[in-house]
Amino acid sequence: MTTTLTTTTLAGVAVQVNEEGFFEDPKVWTPAMAEEMAKADGLDALNEQHWTVLNFMRKEFFEKGTGPTVRVLGKTSGV
């Protein structure tokens, strides 16, 4: 299976994303990019709960290679 990548600019940085919008290299993500993406999706600002979820999801991904299930997210993140 071939993955098609496109380049988009977030917070002034060129980022490669796949067909689903996932970063090719998740290490290039920054909080400023998250804020910009949230605004593009209609959120004025990310609140404390948003950041709790984002930080938990990223921690799980980098530790385990995948994000947590919704159940684990709810039970473990405190949200």
C-alpha positions, 0 to 999 in steps of 0.5 A: 500500500502506497501512502500519498503525502502532501505538504501543508504549513502549520504555524509557519512550518512545512509539515508532511501529512497523509491522506487522513491528515496525520503527520508523517513525523509526529515529532514536528508537532508543536502546541502552536500547530494545535492552536492553529488546527483548532481555529481551522476547526472552529474553536477559538482556543484550546482549554485545559481539558483539550490540552490534557487530552492532547498531552495524554494522547501524545504521551501514549503514542510515543510510549506505545506506538499507538493512541489509547482507546476511548475507554482508556483515555477516559479512565486514565487521563482524568477527563 
